[in-house]
Amino acid sequence: MFDLQSQDYVRRSASTMTPPMARSHEEQVAKLIDVSRCIGCKACQAACMEWNDLRPEIGHFEGSYQNPDDLGPSVWTLMKFAEYENEQGNLEWLIRKDGCMHCEDPGCLKACPSPGAIVQYANGIVDFISDKCIGCGYCVKGCPFDIPRISKQDHKSYKCTLCSDRVSVGLEPACVKACPTGAIMFGSKADMKQWAGERIEDLKSRGFENAGLYDPAAVGGTHVMYVLHHADKPSLYSGLPDKPEISPVVRGWKGIIKPLALIGIALAALGGFFHWITEGPNEVTDEDEAEGERVLRESETEKTP
Amino acid sequence: MTNTWQDIKNANVVIVMGGNAAEAHPCGFKWVIEAKIENGAKLVVVDPRFTRTASVADYYAPIRPGTDIAFLSGVMHYLLEKDAIQHEYVRAYTNASLIVKDGFGFQDGLFSGYNEETHAYDKSSWDYELDEQGFAMSDDTWQNPRCVINLLKQHVSRYTPEMVSRICGTPQDKFLHVCELIASTAAPDKAMTSLFALGWTQHSVGAQNIRSMAMVQLLLGNIGVAGGGMNALRGHSNIQGLTDVGLLSNQMPGYMNLPLDKEIDLDTYMKTKLFKPLRPGQTSYWQNYRKFFVSFQKSMFGDAATQDNNWAFDWLPKLDVPLYDIIRAFEMMNNGQMTGYICQGFNPLQAFPDRGKIRRGLSKLKFLVTMDPLDTETSRFWQDFGPQNPAKSAEIQTEVFQLPVTCFAEENGSLVNSARWLQWHWKAAEGPGVARSDIWIMSGIFHRLRELYRKEGGAFPDPLLNVTWKYTDPVSPDPEELAKEMNGRALADLVDPATNTVATKAGTLLDGFAQLRDDGTTASGCWIFAGCFTEKGNQMARRDATDPREQGIAPNWAWAWPANRRILYNRASADPDGKPWNPAKPVITWNGTRWVGIDVPDYGPTVKPSDGVGPFIMNAEGMGRLFARDLMAEGPFPEHYEPLESPVENVLHPKVQNNPAARVFADDRAAFGSPDKFPYVATTYRLTEHFHYWTKHALINAILQPEEFIEIGEVLAKEKGIEQGGWVKVSSKRGEVVCKAYVTKRIKPMMVDGKPTHVIGCPIHWGFTGQARKGYGANTLTPSVGDANTQTPEFKAFLVNVEKTHAPVAA
């Protein structure tokens, strides 16, 4: 949402040119969400709505404290509540703040076909640049965490910006500032990992043997990390992916398929050229014209309920 | 709170029982997290539901609503049986050794002196055996069976782990594990803090719930120390201030009592307020009562209060009943005894029990004046909002005046927080529209009433005509001027008897309540606030966060009553010789000549430890009370009584099922349901996303919790065919609520006396005004009965039925 100058970028969607990366001396940042001290109060959600001036519709009760019921173009962060009965038969209420993970290797950016619609800054934040977004939804497919949502109003994709506008002027994200229990921390990725280490030690001393940091390597690590009591089973936390990975199709698109497809397109063009040379241009017959009009008419009728 | 929010971080064990601190006090809860992370504290939660607090707890145990006294008496039994008490503390600082009168006894659920007809006790036997000088007799060896400690042991001996489990539904192993964690803080250098709120107060035995834990804390030596204490987390930003300035109907500012009608003159009134020490050499600070009282009368009536007219004693209202609480007020409206109502900053149609009775009461009034920043349900009680407020406007004759007022951010003033800090705040914006301050409105009403009395006379015009009103702007007195009046000032030159010189000049603002006199030479609107606004300026406006020991005491941040003291009873943080029990977290220490430390001593600053003055200086015996003497309505020891609506018989004494001292009006008794028709236990509570009935008017809060629901366990939901998020009808004898169901694992059936008992949770926030979706309000269901001491309504334990249904039909 916040278009900085291109010297800030380290990655840019659908672009072959290497960004200038003038700010690569900047430290990589990270938000650390310590779910073991989160009380699910939703101050982060309220702060997100206030800072970004978003007001989703007043919904309904949907069978959980989770409200609104899903992420959306105007819901960039959402508390999710999971009731889990552990092996001892004791209840745990696992509350997790969901939102963009700001992957080091962002699947959305990889998938995006619109040049410059998704960028990554030197500090690691992944941002959507709305005026370049074409609303194709590839970022949704590319995201291993099911985060971006397309607006029905303007057909553009939206998600958490990690308050790139605040961070760029030396402030912490709004959710971090609002969190009353210090469950959301923000700083350099190195500092956050160190702090997470201390927290994990404390959790282990309280009987959570599998406590650990969620910073999945399959996406190159993330700039939003979690301290989990059960790092061996992330999916307990309302479906946080155990092994997040960028969909093979998207990965393939940038890897093998995209060059192959480009060759395919080139071959088709070449074929067309030779067809024109050898057979002359295609001509529209009267039958073709009538058939075309019939198809158009039918598609119009289908749209009318 | 005896301690402060910040001080919670010093605890070794944090117990949240009778409250849900993470849910209702998320900002203050940071100090619990701090205790866990920085002090290795264990967080223990005892609650009928697995709450947001429980989600970050080290240990959780379930409990049936309304059985906390049984649980805590079981804890006391455990501590005494295992000898896990702080012996030196208990001997020196509590009344464990004092000997109780022979006439005192307890049998079959009743203490001595019960009168079946009046539902009240003659409490004369609830006291100590006195010697010929009038001092309580004592046996420090605890050999005498009439020692408080021995009577207590005997009293709680019935609360075995089996009995606790049978009454509370808490599995024995869980109960015993909680006991173990609590007992770990009997060590002199360990502390437990008790955080509680309405989960304890809103019961017919509310005050005794809190007393039970206070006794546990005394046995463990956890009162007065850093990281300890009894910490009531107040539910409104200024509800502490409300009680401090005596807005309860039976009180005056500074916890003085309004006279009863039988106290026909000042001498009679003062007879019960002499507070003669009950042990040799004790402070018994309430001996100064007369100074506080006379100074208050001088602030009210100025020159008109004189020695000759007994300081205007006759102009005070006199109570013909123990108190005119809100339950009584609505009873009187329904009976036609109260026909006018000025409702200031209050929304009883949402906030008080038995909504139907509240609506009927309001409908019988001649006039209702509401003063509120919001469009409250009470202001609109007469309007038809469909099933959520099915009023028949044409049949209601009440004339309603809805006066919009400014809110706290639109005026200067002070708020008193849970930790007793008076914090000044400054106006941030103008009020919207025609909103006016409460002060402006009340002043206007006062002036017009007084004018009417002047012109037309009346039955008893004296109090109104004689009230002093010497403000710079009499139409809208300035908050600073009112604060100075609360603080008090010298009305004449005050001579220090020690030096025989003028210590305080006439007209000077007082530095503290020690300067108050009973000869009419001082005035103070609220003696405990003396020191908040002195000649040095507005102490409440101080904002220096320096915390010398980083122990959560910043003495120059705002101002705390009394005397800027941050931890009450802090003399008890040190042993009898004056050395801190916990050398790592000292509060005050005797340095050989005086008490020094990070807090203002709650004690004479130069009183030697060898003088043997007890640390509980407000009590006549100077000790913490394991035996409450005659101060509680239902007994000097807490006893388990079932809620007025309960699914089971009181297994301890079936003939005395409920609190025998509870006041129940006949029509309210008729509206109690029985378990055959209403088999499930319900309890009401708040959610983080909302503040009472206010924030449903705010869009973001409405988005975060949009719609009324109840919580129901999976087992009962399955039994009743109720689906997740489906519609249910919850009914009590008093009314019904149709809303969505949250089917959850967080509420499990409890085995109570061999029977599975189901709990239904009812969040309270939705009504028919504001931005959130319309709701019926949980108070549609709740019974109209209060705590026997305070009349705080029993919102936390009552009976309902629940059935699957369909969405309500819009009107």
Interface residues (C-beta under 8 A of the other chain):
Chain A: S36 R37 C38 I39 G40 C41 K42 A43 Q45 A46 M49 E50 R55 P56 E57 I58 G59 H60 F61 E62 G63 S64 Y65 N67 P68 E83 E85 N90 L91 E92 W93 L94 I95 P180 T181 G182 A183 R199 D202 R206
Chain B: A22 E23 P26 C27 F29 K30 I33 K36 I37 F50 R52 T53 A54 S55 V56 D58 Y60 L687 T688 E689 L699 I700 N701 A702 I703 L704 Q705 P706 E707 E708 F709 Q724 G725 C739 K740 Y742 V743 T744 K745 R746 Q771 A772 R773
